[in-house]
């Protein structure tokens, strides 16, 4: 379970960052920058926070409501950043992920604040020294909470796109390369929301 050990190793507040959407064949990558204004909250009161991949849809919804309540009580804040399919294809997925993370951070706070980021990533922001943490979403409350909010918002965005393009089942697969999704790509072709730099889409385009 996550805790505040990483946050408490700093002598000031820190921003936890995570992303969702590096692997899908369609849709943007979305990041969340999340800050607890105090790392002295009783961990038992945050038992609803965990790596988003370990939570069911229902548990993520419960966590989101409790996180929103914490925000209303000014105990936390968070912001989202997105990088588009066009940016993913132009820069590559890692650089697009960094773009989405930087956007989230810059929305959150103008003051110099250390960043703790899930994975081996450095955002190269002069006012925000960053520390990459492998499996950070399993260790840090800030990163785990960021993973939850990014996951919920990206899933909702893909559900919205699914209304416009129902053949690809994005409301269920969130743009990932499921068997049905790939079959539909071969049957129906690609949309403006598909990543042209990802396989099998890249080969499909080049072989036309």
QUIDA-V695576 format. One record per pair of residues at least 4 apart in sequence whose ideal C-beta (glycine too) atoms are under 6 Angstrom apart, sorted by the first residue. I is the first residue (numbers start at 1). J is the second residue. Records with the same first field share a line. If there is no record, write none. Layout:
# QUIDA-V695576
I=J + J
This chain:
# QUIDA-V695576
2=139 + 140 + 141 + 144
3=43
4=8 + 39 + 141
6=116 + 140
7=14 + 39 + 142
8=39
10=14 + 114
13=35
14=114 + 116
15=33 + 35 + 113 + 115
16=34 + 116 + 140 + 142 + 143 + 146
17=33 + 101 + 115 + 117 + 146
18=118 + 137 + 143 + 146 + 147 + 150
19=29 + 31 + 97 + 150
20=30 + 150 + 151 + 154
21=29 + 30 + 154
22=29 + 93 + 97
24=175 + 176
25=177 + 195 + 198
26=175 + 193 + 194
27=158 + 175 + 193
28=82 + 83 + 84
29=83 + 96 + 97 + 100
30=82 + 150 + 153 + 154
31=81 + 100 + 101 + 104 + 150
32=78 + 80 + 104 + 146 + 149 + 150
33=79 + 104 + 105 + 108
34=78 + 142 + 145 + 146
35=77
36=76 + 142
37=75
41=45
46=141
48=62 + 63 + 66
49=141 + 144 + 145
50=54 + 55 + 144
51=137 + 138 + 144 + 147
52=147 + 148 + 151
55=59 + 60
60=148 + 152
63=148
64=152
70=75 + 76
71=76
78=149
79=104 + 107 + 108
80=104 + 153
81=100 + 103 + 104
82=100
83=87 + 96 + 99 + 100
85=193 + 195
87=91 + 96
88=93 + 96 + 195
89=196 + 197
91=95 + 96
98=123
101=123
102=123
105=128
109=113
112=127
113=128
114=129
115=128 + 130
116=131 + 133 + 140
117=121 + 130 + 132
118=136 + 137 + 143
119=132
120=132
121=132
122=130
123=130
136=140 + 143
137=143 + 144 + 147
155=174
158=170 + 174 + 175
159=171
161=170 + 193
162=170 + 171
165=191
167=184 + 188
168=181 + 184
169=173 + 180 + 181
170=175
173=178 + 181
177=181 + 182
184=188
190=194 + 201
194=201
196=201 + 205
197=202
199=203
200=204
203=207
